[in-house]
Amino acid sequence: MKLPATFTDLIDEANQLNLYKNLIIQLNKDFLLANIDLDFHEDVLPSSLKLILHETVYKLIQEKFTEYLNLLYIIDVSESKVKALDGEDMVKLAEDVSFLILKREWQKVWFKNKYS
């Protein structure tokens, strides 16, 4: 499996495979497991998904760092990939982490679809 390089590529691939709804369901499931109050509607527009996820990650980094780390653990985002990001600009960091979250969730959905 080759992971998408951009948010747009990820959404395009999810839509082509009719798995966008599954991606939203997986996100909601993992956020619920992490006790983070975020529940996307299954028909959420990709632009809204990106914005809301980015804002949520930014707030978690700034205000609830332990919950942020717990979320990354539950979603199983690679620690080395997070550490490789530039932490100077919090807004950019939150955007990059949001994309890592989406890529990991997309992996789960893709594999589940392919092998079940």
N, C-alpha and C positions, 0 to 999 in steps of 0.2 A: 504494500500500500504506500503510495506516494502522498504525503500530506500537502494540502493546499498551501501556497505561499502567501496568499492575501485573504482578507476577510471576504472579498467579492468572489474569489475562486472557491472558497469553502461553501458559500451560500449557493453559488451556481451549481457546484457538484451535488450538494444536498438536494436542490430542486430537481436536477436532472434524474437523480435516483429516487425521487419522491420520498426523501427521508428528512426533509426540513422539519416536519411535525415531530418526528421521532427525536430529532436533535433538541427541540424545545422541551419535549417530555423528559429527556435525559437530564437536561439542565435543571428543570424544576425538581426532579427527583433528588439530584445531588445537593442542590441548595436546601431542600427540605431536610435532608440527612445532616447537613451542617448547621441546622437551626438558624438559617438566614431567611428573613422574611422577604422573599422575592419569588413571585409566581408569574411567569410569562403566560399570556393567553396563547393558545396554539396557533392563532392566526396573526401573531405579532409580525409587523413588517420587519425585514432585516435591518433597516436603518434604525428603527426603534429598539430592536434587540441589541444592536451594537452600542447605542447611546446609553440605554438603561444599565446594561452590563458594565460598561465603562464607569458610569457614575457610581454604581454599587461597589465595584472593586476599589475605586478611589476613596470612597467613604470608609470602607473596611480598613484600608491601609492607614488612613489618617486617624480614625477614631476607635477601631476595634481590631487591632492587629492580631490578637490571639484567634479571633473568629476567622480572620483572613487566612492565617496559617492553617487552621483546621479545614477550611474550604479547599485549599490547595491540596491538603493531604487526602481528603475524601475524594476529590476529583482525580487525584493521582497525577498532578502536574509535576513534571520533572524538576527536581530541586536544582539540578545543574543548569537547566535552561533559565530558571528564574534568577539564579545567582549571576548568570552571564549578562543579564539586562543592566542597562545604565540606570542607576537609582538617583541620579542628580535631579531630574525633572519628574516630580510625582505624577503629573498628568500623563506624561509619555509612558512612565512605568506602568500606570494603571491600564493604559491602552494596550501595551504589550502583553501584560499579564492576562487581560481579558481575551486577547487572541490566543494565548497559550491554553487558556481554559476551553475556549471554543474548539481548538484543534484536538485537545484530549477527549472532549465529549464527542466530537465527530468521529474519532477513532473508535470509541466504544460503540457508537451507533452503526458505523460501517461494518465492523467485525460482527456485531450481533446480527445484522442483516445478511451478511455474506455466509456465515457459518451456522445459522439456526434454521 
